[in-house]
Amino acid sequence: MAKPSRQEPVLIVGAGVFGLSTAHALIQRGYSNITIIDRHAPPVIDGSSNDISRVIRADYNDPFYSRLANEAIGLWKSSEIFSPHYYHSGILQTSEDPDDPYLERNKDVLRAQSLSYVEFNDTKELRQGIPALEDIMEPRSGYLNPEGGWADAAGAILALAHHLKPHVKFTTGPQGTVQSLIVNNKSEVEGVKVLSGPPIYASKVILATGAWTNRYVDLDHAIIGSAQPLGCVQLSAEEAEHLAKVPVTMDLTRGVFFFPPTADKVLKVAYHGHGFEMETPHDSKEGQLMSAPLRDANNAASLLPHDADQYLRFGLQQLVPFAANKPWIRQRLCWYTETPTGDFIADYHHSMKGLFIATGGSGHGFKFLPVLGRYIADCFEGIASPEVRERWKLNAPIGKEGKIAVHDGSRRGPPRRVIHEDERSRLINKEPTSAKTSGVRCRL
């Protein structure tokens, strides 16, 4: 495919990590006609990149993503855009299995890059090294990686959006809410139809729509949306001070992790597990269901399923017992866009000319915000390295496809289960998409 002209109109659908970072990279390369649209202004109130915290780590079984994450961490620490929203707390990985294969492989990957870490052989050593975790449950071993920490996700997204504002056109609310792609009789994508107002035309359309993607183009064979639970509790000033210096702490046995308290003394706990599928009618396959967030609702205004609530509380009991029974002040189901291997997708559609797909964050994409767009832009321009092209290609359907389950080694906890329509209606507040809420910064 010919390299796109830098003067032709490019439409980016989605104002999250993939969309904004791609726009940033394209602007740096001289693209001068970029439009970004979304249901809400960034940070999108129910997007996975809108939160009080996201993990920034280079601890991977996969050397490719570990190297990419270390590159990103360098910019989290130094960039004028991102560094004000980054907290270099370190990452503590723990397990009840002294020979946890995922943890051991993480250490192998760090050593191969000459990166140091502090090892804890048992709970006693861990408590001595990090006294604030004096109540952590036994048995426990693991390691502390001092390189890494967490970011104020909403703050970082807002900062990048403000940086982009002089250089791109933002359209949000009903005028930025996609109803469908515009496809001509040659299977060329020419733009999108929106909920209100005239269609938006472009020479290239980049779909960076995360878990909403299957609402616009059938990629059931490549991605699925899954919802992951998180909750926040309010700490006292004394409790927050006690945990102020802890690293981001992960329980690899259960997939549960928690963050150091925020400035307003909020402690957040979540789990990186197999998640929940949420049944909703398929937009392009009549009579079929798919797992995706609703388009015309605030998917962040949710409650937790009872089993998710109990699992998070049990995880807190293992890590920070004094916080385990505090009432939730916020909770939500955060949407992942899963691929089978946890690899991202940055590739042109196999049969729809002019359509580029940038998605598949699989619950670990946010940390790459400072560098992700550069690699996506390389794919968009056809100049990516063979490794990146191979890792992030969009495979064409090859027949009957099975259910997508992520097998990257990092997922723990209960098996994935389906939230059916009756349960979904109790969990999701069907707050409509509107201009009234599109500009609100939601600190979840």
C-alpha positions, 0 to 999 in steps of 0.5 A, a space after each residue: 500500500 502506498 504511503 499516505 499523503 500528509 495533506 489528505 484528510 485522516 479521520 481518527 475515531 476514538 480519543 483514547 490511548 490508541 487514537 490520541 497517541 497516533 494523532 500525536 505521532 502523525 502531527 510530528 510527521 507533518 500530517 496537517 488534516 486530522 480530525 478526531 471524533 468520539 462520543 465524549 471529549 477526552 478523557 472519555 468518561 467510560 473509556 479504559 484510559 480514563 481512571 485515577 491510576 494505571 500501572 506503568 511497568 516493564 515486567 513482562 514475560 515477553 521481551 518485546 513488550 518489556 523493551 517497549 515499556 522501558 522506552 515508555 517509562 523513560 518518557 513518563 519520567 522526562 516528557 513535559 506532557 506526561 511526567 507531571 502525571 507519573 509517580 515512580 513508586 516501583 512495582 512489587 510482584 508477589 506470589 504464594 508459589 515460590 516458583 511461580 513460572 510467570 514471575 520467574 520468566 519476568 525476572 529472566 527478561 529483566 536480567 536479559 536487559 541488565 535491569 536490576 530488582 530486589 528479590 524477597 524469598 519469603 514474607 518476612 523479607 518482604 515485610 522487612 523491605 517494605 514495612 508498610 506491608 506488615 500485614 500482608 498475608 503469608 506465604 509470599 515471595 517475589 521481587 521489587 522492580 524500582 523502575 516503574 510505578 503508576 500514572 494518573 490516566 485521566 490527567 495524562 490523557 487530558 494533557 495530551 488532548 490539550 497538546 493536540 488541540 491546536 493541531 487537530 479538529 476535535 468533534 465530540 458528542 452526537 456529532 462525533 458518535 459513529 453510527 456506521 462506516 461509509 463504504 462504497 461499492 468498491 469496498 472502500 471506506 470513505 468516512 463515517 455516518 454520525 448520530 447527529 449532523 452530516 457525514 464525516 469524509 476522509 481519505 483514511 479512517 483509523 478505527 481506534 475504538 477499543 471495545 466498541 470496535 465490533 460495533 462498526 466492523 466485524 472483527 469477531 475473529 480477532 477481538 472481544 470486549 471483556 469487562 474487568 472490575 475495580 473498586 476504590 475506598 477512602 482512607 483516613 489521613 493516617 492510613 494514607 500516610 502509612 501506605 504513601 511509600 508502597 509500590 504498586 503491589 501485585 498478587 500474581 496468585 490471584 491477579 489482584 493489585 492495588 495502588 499507593 493512595 492518591 492525593 485525595 487519599 483514595 486507594 484503588 484495587 483491581 484485578 487483571 484476570 479473565 473478566 466478564 463478557 457482557 451480552 449485547 445485540 450484535 450491530 451487524 449480525 442480526 439475531 446474534 450477541 456480542 460482548 461490547 460496551 453500550 454505545 448510548 450509555 455511560 458504561 463507567 456508571 456501573 456496579 460490580 457483580 456480586 462475585 467480583 465485589 467479593 473477589 476484590 475484597 478477598 484480594 484486599 484482605 490478602 494485601 491490605 487487610 485494614 482496607 478490606 471491609 471499607 465501603 466502596 466510594 467508586 466502582 466500575 467495570 473497565 472494558 478491555 479489548 482482548 486479542 488471543 495473544 495480548 498483542 495489539 492490532 495496528 494494520 489495514 483491514 484485509 478487505 476494506 480499503 482505506 480502513 486502518 485498525 488500531 486497537 487490542 490493548 488487552 488490558 496493558 496498552 495504557 503504559 505505552 501512551 508516550 511511544 505507542 503512536 510512533 509504532 502505530 504510525 509506522 504501521 500506518 505508513 507501511 514502514 514498521 519493522 518486520 517484528 512490529 508488523 508481524 506482532 500487530 497484524 490483523 489476521 483475516 478470518 479463516 473459517 469458523 473461529 473459536 471463542 477468544 481467550 487471552 493466553 499471554 500467561 498474565 491472567 489469574 483469578 476466576 474463569 471468565 463468565 457471561 453477564 446476561 441481559 437481566 444482570 447487565 440492566 441492573 449493573 449499567 446506568 443507562 445515562 445517555 451520551 450527550 453534550 452535557 456530559 461530553 466535556 466532563 473529566 471523570 475521575 474514577 
